[in-house]
């Protein structure tokens, strides 16, 4: 997996949603973001069409606060541009959380 692309996406989401960067505990915020990434990854593994990911994830009654639903359309293209073998082989949520906590 390209570590740089994870770093760039974390930075992009942090800029796009500045409330996450400044509110609450970073560990909790990064964990919720990682959960979103894992949900998008699972949608990809389940062969959900990219344009249907947001609806698919919302229908699964996610456990994160509603404001984190805004992350879904931001990370979906990132997950879907990866080769399927990369998606299968890597824990994208863990990578996301690690990068998020490092920023």
N, C-alpha and C positions, 0 to 999 in steps of 0.2 A: 504494500500500500504506500502511496506517496504521502509521506508525513507532511510535506510542505502544503499539499492541498488541504489537509485537515486544518493546519494552522491558519491558512487563508480563509477557510470557511468559518472557523470559530471567530476570527477577527471580523469577518463580514457580518455574521449574526450579531456579534456584540455591538457593532456600529449601527446596525439596522434596528436593534432593540436595546437602546441604552439603559432602559429601566432595569434590565437584568444585570447589567454590569455594576450598578450602584445600589441596588436594593437587596436587602436580605443577605443571607449567608451564601458565599460563593460556592461552597460545597453543595448546598441544596440546589441552587440555580444550575450548576453544571450537571448535577445528577438528573434533574428534570430534562435538560437539553439532551443528555446522553440517552435518556429513555425515549425521547422523540426520535433521535437518530436510529435507535434500535427498532422502533416501530416502522420507520420508513424502510430500513433494511429488511425487516420481516416481510413487508409488503412486496418488496422486490423479489425475495426468495419465493413468495407465494405467487409470483408472476402477475401481480396486479399491474394494470397499465399505468404508466406514469401519470397521465392526466386524471386518473381516478384515485390516486394515493390519498389525497386530503380527505375525501369522503370515506375511503376505506378505514383510515386511521380514526376518524371521528366516530364511525360506526362501532369501533371496538371499545368504546367507552374508556378512553385513556384515564390513567390515574393522576396525571399531572394537572395543575391549575390551567384554566382555560387560556390564559395569556400565552402559554407555551404552544398552543395550536398554530400560532403565527410562524413558528420555526419550521413546520412541515413543508410549506412551499419553498422555503429557502434551502433546505437540505435535500429535498427530493431530486433536483437535477444533479447534485453532487453524487448521490448514491447511484442514480440511474446511468450516469456516464461511466461508471466503473465497469470493468469486465466482471461477469458473473462469478468467475473463479476468485476474484479479489473480494467480492461481497461475501461469498461463502467462507473464505479462508480467514477473514479478519473480523475481530470484534470491534465494529465501527463505533459502538457506544462507548466502549472503554477508551478507545483512541481519542474520541471526541472529549470525554471527560478529562482525560489527562492533559490534552491541549488547552481546554477551557480553564482548568485550574492553574495552568502555567502562564496564562495571560493576565 
